[in-house]
């Protein structure tokens, strides 16, 4: 079962020595195209994934395409957010976007809930990580997911704060969004502990993994602390911060987490520039700067290419959770490479999991942190690999130029699929960079503001006159 959360932070370093011809440096070229035309095309294509790839019975978003196994509640959260971006950019009308959002929220509100092992979509306001097509019920035995519900609710609250017109459709959107968020029993998911559980199953109860260490759970905890109906203690934020690991990696000091998605997901929704909790005040930076450093260290590692993978450079980089070419071990240049399929690829002082697989969402989700570097890299990857990598819905999920071990990949492995949870960061963060649309929308959400303040955040936009109490 594919999990959004990464593997435990253990040292996992694969070694590889490739031939001199295989590791020849890639020529670094400056951006020589029409940047606005490229980003507009990328935005349109990536939006189209979310507009097209839904289950017509439940309005939930495909986990991946063209492979179709189940829908993903996290991808649905990104989909709800994408509809707002589509309206803002004129890709769809406000009426069509509002209608899609309303259908999605109505189905979610009416979806079957309960503690039984099958035939339900969720329990205590949380939803199962993956849902079956047509029925929208739990897929096999996957877990009731706290983080995926959190990402879903981030999209729900974005819709609540953006659809503000006084008509029947938008009023109903606001009502449903409020009801869905207030139904989530965040306090139950604490399982009597000081940190939140990652999930629950009817068969075994709460799973043994909890949310500790810096990762994608910031948005989850902020919403849980800010809930007026089922809040977790505000002290849970400070407790979570005590599990951070600050370290230097490839020239940058920051709170470490190896896959870049952990530095991106929460900041797709909350603008952390200029606001600080007690931990970041002590470090003299904010979480936005932390993610900028993580992005640059990820790029620096790939540019140095210590394991000698094909095509790595200052323009072709980006390790994060993604698909991969195969689950197999191969010996190249006298060293064993542990190739993987879907896994939490990444690099930091905590661990390195690198098999030569690059995911465009790594650069795409970091666009606001280092826009020139990230957009140039995406453009270069598109130009270099063409329609092997960039097709109908923009960038395919991942590619691996080193993996040339079957007839289908003489020039390296290129994914056949787009993944909803990797498409979302590209679209949302590109929009945040250009207009701040999603950030500014949630700056008006009272639950997000209350959660940030209870967690101890101050400064910046949070202290500006007019920000809600």
KOLMIMAR-639334 format. One record per residue (C-alpha): residue in three letters; y, z, x. Coordinates in Angstrom, 1 decimal. Each point is the difference from the previous one (the first is absolute). Last residue first. Layout:
N
SITE, ALA, Y, Z, X
...
END
This chain:
469
SITE, UNK, 37.3, 16.1, -8.9
SITE, UNK, 0.8, -3.7, -0.4
SITE, UNK, 1.8, -1.8, 2.9
SITE, UNK, 3.6, -0.5, -1.2
SITE, UNK, 1.6, 1.4, 3.1
SITE, UNK, -2.1, -0.7, 3.1
SITE, UNK, -2.5, 2.6, 1.2
SITE, UNK, -3.2, -2.0, -0.4
SITE, UNK, 1.7, -3.1, 1.4
SITE, UNK, 0.2, 1.6, 3.4
SITE, UNK, -0.9, 3.6, 0.4
SITE, UNK, -2.7, 2.3, -1.3
SITE, UNK, -3.7, 0.1, -0.4
SITE, UNK, -1.6, 3.4, -0.6
SITE, UNK, -3.2, -0.9, -1.9
SITE, UNK, 1.8, 1.2, -3.1
SITE, UNK, 2.8, -2.4, 0.7
SITE, UNK, -2.3, -3.0, 0.4
SITE, UNK, -2.0, 0.8, -3.1
SITE, UNK, 3.1, 0.4, -2.1
SITE, UNK, 1.3, -3.3, 1.2
SITE, UNK, -3.3, -1.7, -0.7
SITE, UNK, -0.2, 1.5, -3.5
SITE, UNK, 3.6, -0.8, -0.8
SITE, UNK, -0.3, -3.7, 0.7
SITE, UNK, 3.3, -1.6, 1.0
SITE, UNK, -0.7, -0.2, 3.7
SITE, UNK, -3.2, -1.7, -1.2
SITE, UNK, 1.9, -3.2, -1.0
SITE, UNK, 1.9, 0.0, 3.3
SITE, UNK, -3.1, 0.0, 2.1
SITE, UNK, -1.6, -2.7, -2.2
SITE, UNK, 3.0, -2.3, 0.3
SITE, UNK, 1.2, 0.7, 3.6
SITE, UNK, 1.3, -3.6, 0.0
SITE, UNK, -1.4, -2.0, 2.9
SITE, UNK, -2.0, 2.7, 1.8
SITE, UNK, -1.2, 1.5, -3.2
SITE, UNK, -1.1, -3.4, -1.2
SITE, UNK, -1.9, -0.7, 3.2
SITE, UNK, -1.6, 3.5, -0.3
SITE, UNK, -1.2, -0.7, -3.6
SITE, UNK, -1.5, -3.4, 0.7
SITE, UNK, -1.7, 0.7, 3.3
SITE, UNK, -1.1, 3.6, -1.1
SITE, UNK, -1.6, -1.4, -3.2
SITE, UNK, -2.1, -2.7, 1.5
SITE, UNK, -2.0, 2.5, 2.0
SITE, UNK, -1.0, 2.2, -3.0
SITE, UNK, -0.7, -3.2, -2.0
SITE, UNK, -2.3, -1.5, 2.5
SITE, UNK, 0.0, -3.8, 0.6
SITE, UNK, -3.4, -1.4, 0.9
SITE, UNK, -1.6, -2.8, 2.1
SITE, UNK, 0.7, 1.9, 3.2
SITE, UNK, 0.4, -2.1, 3.2
SITE, UNK, -2.5, 0.3, 2.9
SITE, UNK, 0.6, -1.8, 3.2
SITE, UNK, 0.4, -3.7, 1.0
SITE, UNK, -3.7, -0.8, -0.3
SITE, UNK, -0.2, 2.3, -3.1
SITE, UNK, -2.3, -1.5, -2.7
SITE, UNK, -2.7, -1.0, 2.5
SITE, UNK, -0.4, 3.6, 1.2
SITE, UNK, 1.0, 2.1, 3.0
SITE, UNK, 3.7, -0.7, 0.4
SITE, UNK, 1.4, 3.5, -0.5
SITE, UNK, 2.8, 0.3, 2.6
SITE, UNK, 2.6, -1.8, -2.3
SITE, UNK, -0.4, 2.8, -2.6
SITE, UNK, 1.9, -0.4, -3.3
SITE, UNK, 1.2, 2.2, -2.8
SITE, UNK, 1.0, 0.2, -3.7
SITE, UNK, 0.9, -3.5, -0.7
SITE, UNK, 3.7, -0.5, 0.2
SITE, UNK, 2.0, -1.7, -2.8
SITE, UNK, -1.6, -0.3, -3.5
SITE, UNK, -0.8, -3.7, 0.1
SITE, UNK, -0.6, -0.3, 3.7
SITE, UNK, 0.9, 1.6, 3.4
SITE, UNK, -2.9, 0.9, 2.4
SITE, UNK, -2.1, -3.1, 0.6
SITE, UNK, 2.8, -1.9, -1.7
SITE, UNK, 2.2, 0.2, 3.1
SITE, UNK, -1.3, 2.0, 2.9
SITE, UNK, 2.9, -0.3, 2.5
SITE, UNK, 2.9, -0.5, -2.5
SITE, UNK, -1.1, 2.7, -2.4
SITE, UNK, -0.6, 2.4, 2.9
SITE, UNK, 3.4, -0.8, 1.4
SITE, UNK, 1.7, 0.6, -3.3
SITE, UNK, -1.7, 3.4, -0.4
SITE, UNK, 0.9, 1.0, 3.5
SITE, UNK, 3.6, -1.1, -0.4
SITE, UNK, 0.2, 2.0, -3.2
SITE, UNK, -1.3, 3.1, 1.7
SITE, UNK, 2.1, 0.0, 3.1
SITE, UNK, 3.2, -0.9, -1.8
SITE, UNK, -0.6, 2.5, -2.8
SITE, UNK, -0.9, 3.1, 2.1
SITE, UNK, -0.4, 3.0, -2.5
SITE, UNK, 0.7, -2.1, -3.1
SITE, UNK, -2.7, -2.5, 0.8
SITE, UNK, -2.7, 2.5, 0.7
SITE, UNK, -2.3, -0.9, -3.0
SITE, UNK, 0.1, -3.7, 1.2
SITE, UNK, -0.9, 0.8, 3.6
SITE, UNK, -3.2, 1.9, -1.0
SITE, UNK, -0.4, -2.2, -3.0
SITE, UNK, -0.7, -2.9, 2.3
SITE, UNK, -3.4, 1.6, 0.9
SITE, UNK, -1.3, -0.6, 3.6
SITE, UNK, -3.6, 0.5, 0.9
SITE, UNK, -0.9, 0.2, 3.7
SITE, UNK, -2.5, 2.8, -0.4
SITE, UNK, 2.4, 2.9, 0.2
SITE, UNK, -0.5, 3.5, -1.1
SITE, UNK, 2.1, 2.2, 2.2
SITE, UNK, 0.2, 3.8, -0.6
SITE, UNK, 2.4, 2.8, -0.4
SITE, UNK, 2.5, -1.1, 2.7
SITE, UNK, 0.6, -3.1, -2.2
SITE, UNK, -1.8, -3.2, -0.8
SITE, UNK, -1.3, -1.5, -3.2
SITE, UNK, -2.9, -1.6, -2.0
SITE, UNK, -1.0, 2.1, -3.0
SITE, UNK, -3.0, -2.1, -1.0
SITE, UNK, -1.1, -3.0, -2.1
SITE, UNK, -2.4, -2.1, 2.0
SITE, UNK, -0.6, 1.3, 3.5
SITE, UNK, -0.6, -1.4, 3.5
SITE, UNK, -1.2, 2.5, 2.6
SITE, UNK, 0.6, -1.8, 3.3
SITE, UNK, -2.4, 0.8, 2.8
SITE, UNK, 1.1, -0.8, 3.5
SITE, UNK, -1.7, -2.2, 2.7
SITE, UNK, 2.5, -2.8, -0.6
SITE, UNK, -0.8, -0.1, -3.7
SITE, UNK, -2.8, 2.0, -1.5
SITE, UNK, -0.2, 0.0, -3.7
SITE, UNK, -0.3, 2.7, -2.6
SITE, UNK, -0.1, -0.7, -3.7
SITE, UNK, 1.8, 0.5, -3.3
SITE, UNK, 1.8, -3.2, -0.4
SITE, UNK, 3.4, -1.8, 0.0
SITE, UNK, 2.4, 2.8, -1.0
SITE, UNK, 1.9, 1.0, -3.2
SITE, UNK, 2.9, 2.3, 0.3
SITE, UNK, 1.3, 3.5, 0.9
SITE, UNK, 2.7, -0.5, 2.6
SITE, UNK, 0.6, -1.6, 3.4
SITE, UNK, 2.9, -2.4, 0.4
SITE, UNK, 0.6, -2.5, 2.8
SITE, UNK, 0.7, -3.7, 0.6
SITE, UNK, 3.6, -0.2, 1.1
SITE, UNK, 0.1, 2.3, 2.9
SITE, UNK, -3.4, -1.3, 0.9
SITE, UNK, -3.7, 0.1, -1.0
SITE, UNK, -1.4, -3.5, -0.1
SITE, UNK, -3.6, 0.8, 1.1
SITE, UNK, -0.9, 3.6, 0.7
SITE, UNK, 0.2, 1.4, 3.5
SITE, UNK, -0.7, 3.7, -0.7
SITE, UNK, 3.3, 1.2, 1.5
SITE, UNK, 2.0, -2.4, -2.1
SITE, UNK, 3.4, 1.0, 1.4
SITE, UNK, 1.6, -1.8, -2.9
SITE, UNK, -2.4, 1.6, -2.5
SITE, UNK, 0.9, 3.5, 1.3
SITE, UNK, 3.7, -0.8, 0.0
SITE, UNK, -0.2, -1.3, -3.6
SITE, UNK, -1.7, 3.2, -1.2
SITE, UNK, 2.5, 2.0, 2.0
SITE, UNK, 2.9, -1.9, -1.7
SITE, UNK, -1.4, 0.6, -3.5
SITE, UNK, -0.7, 3.7, 0.7
SITE, UNK, 3.6, 0.3, 1.3
SITE, UNK, 1.5, -1.6, -3.1
SITE, UNK, -2.3, 2.2, -2.2
SITE, UNK, 1.4, 3.2, 1.7
SITE, UNK, 3.6, -1.4, -0.4
SITE, UNK, -0.6, -0.3, -3.7
SITE, UNK, -1.5, 3.5, -0.1
SITE, UNK, 3.1, 1.5, 1.4
SITE, UNK, 1.0, 1.0, 3.5
SITE, UNK, 1.2, 3.2, 1.9
SITE, UNK, -3.5, 1.4, 0.4
SITE, UNK, 0.9, 3.4, -1.5
SITE, UNK, 1.8, -1.8, -2.9
SITE, UNK, -3.2, -2.1, -0.4
SITE, UNK, -2.1, 3.1, -0.7
SITE, UNK, 2.6, 1.7, -2.2
SITE, UNK, 0.2, -3.0, -2.3
SITE, UNK, 2.4, -2.8, 0.7
SITE, UNK, 2.1, -2.7, -1.8
SITE, UNK, 1.9, -2.6, 1.9
SITE, UNK, -2.4, -2.9, -0.6
SITE, UNK, -2.9, 1.2, -2.0
SITE, UNK, 0.4, -2.6, -2.8
SITE, UNK, -2.9, 0.7, -2.3
SITE, UNK, -2.1, -2.7, -1.6
SITE, UNK, -1.3, -2.3, 2.7
SITE, UNK, 0.5, 2.9, 2.3
SITE, UNK, -3.0, 1.8, -1.4
SITE, UNK, -2.3, -3.0, 0.8
SITE, UNK, 1.4, -0.8, 3.5
SITE, UNK, -0.8, 2.5, 2.7
SITE, UNK, -3.6, 0.5, -1.3
SITE, UNK, -0.3, -3.8, -0.3
SITE, UNK, 0.5, -0.2, 3.8
SITE, UNK, -3.5, 1.1, 0.8
SITE, UNK, 0.0, 2.7, 2.8
SITE, UNK, 1.9, 2.9, -1.2
SITE, UNK, 2.3, 1.9, 2.4
SITE, UNK, 3.1, 2.0, -0.6
SITE, UNK, 2.3, -1.6, 2.6
SITE, UNK, 0.6, -0.5, 3.7
SITE, UNK, 0.2, -3.6, 1.2
SITE, UNK, -0.9, -1.5, 3.4
SITE, UNK, -3.4, -1.3, -0.7
SITE, UNK, -1.0, 3.1, -2.0
SITE, UNK, 1.7, 3.4, 0.3
SITE, UNK, -1.1, 2.8, -2.2
SITE, UNK, 0.8, 2.0, -3.2
SITE, UNK, -3.1, 0.9, -2.0
SITE, UNK, 0.8, 1.2, -3.5
SITE, UNK, -2.2, 2.7, -1.6
SITE, UNK, 2.9, 2.5, -0.4
SITE, UNK, 1.8, -2.6, -2.1
SITE, UNK, -2.6, 0.4, -2.7
SITE, UNK, 0.7, 3.7, -0.3
SITE, UNK, 3.7, -0.7, -0.3
SITE, UNK, -0.7, -2.4, -2.8
SITE, UNK, -2.4, 2.4, -1.8
SITE, UNK, 2.7, 2.6, 0.0
SITE, UNK, 1.6, -1.8, -3.0
SITE, UNK, -3.0, 1.2, -1.9
SITE, UNK, -1.8, -2.8, -2.0
SITE, UNK, 1.6, -1.0, -3.3
SITE, UNK, -1.8, -0.8, -3.2
SITE, UNK, 2.6, -0.5, -2.8
SITE, UNK, 3.4, -0.2, 1.8
SITE, UNK, -1.5, -2.1, 2.9
SITE, UNK, 2.2, 0.0, 3.1
SITE, UNK, -2.5, 1.6, 2.3
SITE, UNK, -2.6, -2.6, -1.1
SITE, UNK, 2.3, -2.9, 0.3
SITE, UNK, 1.1, 1.0, 3.5
SITE, UNK, -3.7, 0.7, 0.9
SITE, UNK, -1.2, -3.5, -1.0
SITE, UNK, 3.0, -1.8, 1.6
SITE, UNK, -0.7, 1.8, 3.3
SITE, UNK, -3.7, -0.8, -0.2
SITE, UNK, 0.0, -3.1, 2.2
SITE, UNK, -0.7, 1.9, 3.2
SITE, UNK, 1.0, 3.0, 2.1
SITE, UNK, -2.8, 2.5, 0.3
SITE, UNK, -1.7, 1.7, -2.9
SITE, UNK, -0.9, -1.3, -3.4
SITE, UNK, -3.5, 1.4, -0.7
SITE, UNK, -3.5, -1.4, 0.5
SITE, UNK, -3.1, 1.8, -1.4
SITE, UNK, -0.1, -1.9, -3.3
SITE, UNK, 0.8, 2.1, -3.1
SITE, UNK, -2.8, 0.1, -2.6
SITE, UNK, -3.4, -1.4, 1.0
SITE, UNK, -1.2, -2.3, -2.8
SITE, UNK, 3.2, -0.1, -2.1
SITE, UNK, 1.9, -1.2, 3.1
SITE, UNK, 3.2, 1.4, 1.5
SITE, UNK, 2.6, -1.1, 2.4
SITE, UNK, 2.2, 0.4, 3.1
SITE, UNK, 0.3, 3.7, -0.5
SITE, UNK, 3.5, 1.5, 0.3
SITE, UNK, 0.9, 2.7, 2.5
SITE, UNK, 0.6, 3.7, -0.5
SITE, UNK, -3.3, 0.4, -1.8
SITE, UNK, -1.0, 0.9, -3.6
SITE, UNK, -1.4, -3.5, -0.6
SITE, UNK, 3.5, -1.5, 0.7
SITE, UNK, -1.0, -2.8, -2.3
SITE, UNK, 0.5, 2.3, -3.0
SITE, UNK, 3.6, 0.5, 1.0
SITE, UNK, 0.6, -3.8, -0.2
SITE, UNK, -1.0, -0.1, -3.6
SITE, UNK, 1.3, -3.5, -0.9
SITE, UNK, 1.1, -0.1, -3.6
SITE, UNK, 3.7, 0.3, 0.9
SITE, UNK, -0.2, -3.3, 1.9
SITE, UNK, -1.6, -1.9, -2.8
SITE, UNK, 2.3, 1.5, -2.7
SITE, UNK, 3.1, -0.9, 1.9
SITE, UNK, -1.1, -3.5, 0.7
SITE, UNK, -0.9, -0.4, -3.6
SITE, UNK, 3.4, 1.1, -1.3
SITE, UNK, 1.9, -2.1, 2.5
SITE, UNK, -2.1, -3.1, -0.8
SITE, UNK, 0.5, 0.7, -3.8
SITE, UNK, 3.8, 0.0, 0.5
SITE, UNK, -0.3, -3.2, 1.9
SITE, UNK, -1.9, -1.8, -2.7
SITE, UNK, 2.0, 1.4, -3.0
SITE, UNK, 3.4, -0.8, 1.5
SITE, UNK, 2.6, 2.1, 1.6
SITE, UNK, -0.2, -1.2, 3.6
SITE, UNK, -1.1, 2.3, 2.8
SITE, UNK, -3.1, -1.8, 1.4
SITE, UNK, 0.6, 1.1, 3.7
SITE, UNK, -0.6, 3.7, -0.1
SITE, UNK, -3.2, 0.1, -2.0
SITE, UNK, -1.3, -3.1, 1.8
SITE, UNK, 0.4, 1.7, 3.3
SITE, UNK, -1.7, 3.0, -1.5
SITE, UNK, -3.1, -2.1, -0.9
SITE, UNK, -0.1, -1.6, 3.4
SITE, UNK, 0.0, 3.4, 1.8
SITE, UNK, -2.5, 1.1, -2.6
SITE, UNK, -2.5, -2.7, 1.2
SITE, UNK, 0.6, 1.1, 3.6
SITE, UNK, -0.7, 3.6, -1.0
SITE, UNK, -3.1, -1.0, -2.0
SITE, UNK, -1.2, -1.8, 3.2
SITE, UNK, 0.8, 3.1, 2.0
SITE, UNK, -1.8, 2.5, -2.3
SITE, UNK, -3.1, -2.2, -0.6
SITE, UNK, -2.7, 0.6, -2.6
SITE, UNK, -2.8, -1.2, 2.2
SITE, UNK, -2.3, -3.0, -0.1
SITE, UNK, -3.3, 0.3, -1.7
SITE, UNK, -0.5, -3.5, -1.6
SITE, UNK, 3.5, -1.3, -1.0
SITE, UNK, 1.6, 2.4, -2.5
SITE, UNK, 1.1, -1.6, -3.2
SITE, UNK, 2.5, -2.8, -0.5
SITE, UNK, -2.2, -1.6, -2.5
SITE, UNK, 0.7, -3.7, 0.8
SITE, UNK, -0.2, 0.3, 3.8
SITE, UNK, -1.3, 3.3, 1.3
SITE, UNK, 2.3, 2.5, 1.6
SITE, UNK, 0.5, 1.1, 3.6
SITE, UNK, 1.7, 3.2, 1.3
SITE, UNK, -0.7, 1.9, -3.2
SITE, UNK, 3.0, 1.3, -1.8
SITE, UNK, 1.7, 3.4, -0.1
SITE, UNK, 1.6, 1.3, -3.2
SITE, UNK, -2.6, 2.8, -0.3
SITE, UNK, -2.8, -2.5, 0.1
SITE, UNK, -0.1, -3.8, 0.4
SITE, UNK, -1.2, -3.3, -1.2
SITE, UNK, -3.0, 1.1, -2.0
SITE, UNK, -3.4, -1.5, -1.0
SITE, UNK, -1.9, 1.6, 2.8
SITE, UNK, -0.4, 3.4, 1.8
SITE, UNK, 1.4, 2.2, -2.8
SITE, UNK, 3.1, 2.1, 0.6
SITE, UNK, 2.3, -1.8, -2.4
SITE, UNK, 2.6, -2.6, -0.5
SITE, UNK, -0.3, -3.4, -1.8
SITE, UNK, 3.0, -2.3, 0.4
SITE, UNK, 2.8, 0.4, -2.6
SITE, UNK, 2.7, 0.9, 2.5
SITE, UNK, -1.2, -2.5, 2.5
SITE, UNK, -0.1, -2.8, -2.6
SITE, UNK, 3.5, 0.7, -1.2
SITE, UNK, 1.2, 0.1, 3.6
SITE, UNK, -1.3, -3.4, 0.9
SITE, UNK, 1.1, -1.6, -3.3
SITE, UNK, 3.5, 1.5, 0.5
SITE, UNK, 0.3, -1.3, 3.6
SITE, UNK, -1.1, -3.5, -1.0
SITE, UNK, 2.5, 0.0, -2.9
SITE, UNK, 2.8, 1.3, 2.3
SITE, UNK, -0.7, -2.8, 2.5
SITE, UNK, 0.0, -2.7, -2.7
SITE, UNK, 3.3, 1.3, -1.5
SITE, UNK, 1.7, 0.4, 3.3
SITE, UNK, -0.9, -3.6, 0.8
SITE, UNK, -2.2, -1.0, 2.9
SITE, UNK, 0.6, -1.2, 3.5
SITE, UNK, 3.7, 0.7, -0.4
SITE, UNK, 0.2, 2.3, 3.1
SITE, UNK, 0.7, 3.2, -1.9
SITE, UNK, -2.6, -0.8, -2.6
SITE, UNK, -2.7, -0.6, 2.7
SITE, UNK, 1.0, 3.1, 1.8
SITE, UNK, -0.4, 2.0, -3.2
SITE, UNK, -3.4, -1.6, -0.5
SITE, UNK, -0.9, 1.0, 3.5
SITE, UNK, 0.3, 3.7, -0.7
SITE, UNK, -2.6, -0.2, -2.8
SITE, UNK, -2.2, -2.0, 2.3
SITE, UNK, 0.3, 2.6, 2.8
SITE, UNK, -1.2, 2.7, -2.5
SITE, UNK, -2.7, -2.4, -1.1
SITE, UNK, -1.1, -0.5, 3.6
SITE, UNK, -0.4, 3.8, 0.2
SITE, UNK, -2.1, -0.1, -3.2
SITE, UNK, -2.3, -2.6, 1.4
SITE, UNK, -1.9, -2.5, -2.1
SITE, UNK, -3.6, -0.9, 0.6
SITE, UNK, -2.3, -2.4, 1.8
SITE, UNK, 1.8, -3.3, 0.2
SITE, UNK, 0.1, -1.9, 3.3
SITE, UNK, 2.8, -2.6, -0.3
SITE, UNK, 1.8, 2.5, 0.0
SITE, UNK, 0.1, 3.7, 0.6
SITE, UNK, 0.4, 3.3, -1.8
SITE, UNK, 1.1, -2.0, -3.0
SITE, UNK, 2.9, 1.6, -2.0
SITE, UNK, -0.5, 1.8, -3.3
SITE, UNK, 1.2, -1.7, -3.2
SITE, UNK, -3.0, 1.4, -1.9
SITE, UNK, -1.5, -3.0, -1.8
SITE, UNK, 1.6, -2.8, 2.0
SITE, UNK, -1.0, 1.6, 3.3
SITE, UNK, 2.8, -0.9, 2.4
SITE, UNK, 0.5, -2.4, 2.9
SITE, UNK, 2.8, -2.3, -1.1
SITE, UNK, 3.2, 2.1, 0.0
SITE, UNK, -1.2, 2.1, 2.9
SITE, UNK, -1.0, -2.9, 2.2
SITE, UNK, 3.1, -1.9, -1.1
SITE, UNK, 2.2, 2.7, 1.5
SITE, UNK, -1.5, -0.8, 3.4
SITE, UNK, 0.7, -3.7, -0.4
SITE, UNK, 3.6, 0.6, -1.1
SITE, UNK, 0.8, 2.5, 2.7
SITE, UNK, -1.5, -2.1, 2.8
SITE, UNK, 1.9, -3.1, -1.2
SITE, UNK, 3.3, 2.0, -0.1
SITE, UNK, -0.8, 1.5, 3.4
SITE, UNK, -0.6, -3.4, 1.5
SITE, UNK, 3.0, -1.7, -1.6
SITE, UNK, 2.3, 2.9, 1.1
SITE, UNK, -1.3, -0.1, 3.5
SITE, UNK, 0.5, -3.8, 0.4
SITE, UNK, -2.0, -0.7, 3.2
SITE, UNK, 0.4, 0.6, 3.7
SITE, UNK, -1.0, 3.7, 0.2
SITE, UNK, -0.4, 0.5, 3.8
SITE, UNK, -3.1, -1.1, 1.8
SITE, UNK, -2.5, 2.2, 1.9
SITE, UNK, -2.6, -2.1, 1.7
SITE, UNK, -3.4, 1.6, -0.5
SITE, UNK, -1.4, 1.5, 3.3
SITE, UNK, -3.4, -1.3, 1.1
SITE, UNK, -2.6, 2.4, -1.2
SITE, UNK, -2.8, -2.5, -0.7
SITE, UNK, 0.6, -2.0, 3.1
SITE, UNK, -0.3, 3.0, 2.2
SITE, UNK, -3.3, 0.9, -1.6
SITE, UNK, -0.2, 3.0, -2.3
SITE, UNK, -0.6, 3.6, 0.9
SITE, UNK, -0.4, 2.2, -3.0
SITE, UNK, -0.1, 3.7, -0.6
SITE, UNK, 0.1, 1.7, -3.4
SITE, UNK, 1.8, 3.3, -0.3
SITE, UNK, -0.8, 2.5, -2.7
SITE, UNK, 1.6, 3.4, 0.6
SITE, UNK, -0.2, 1.9, -3.2
SITE, UNK, 2.6, 0.1, -2.8
SITE, UNK, -2.3, 0.0, -3.0
SITE, UNK, -0.4, -3.5, -1.5
SITE, UNK, 2.9, -1.3, -2.0
SITE, UNK, 0.9, 0.5, -3.6
SITE, UNK, 0.1, -3.1, -2.2
SITE, UNK, -3.7, 0.3, -0.5
SITE, UNK, -2.4, -3.0, -0.3
SITE, UNK, -3.4, 1.0, -1.4
END
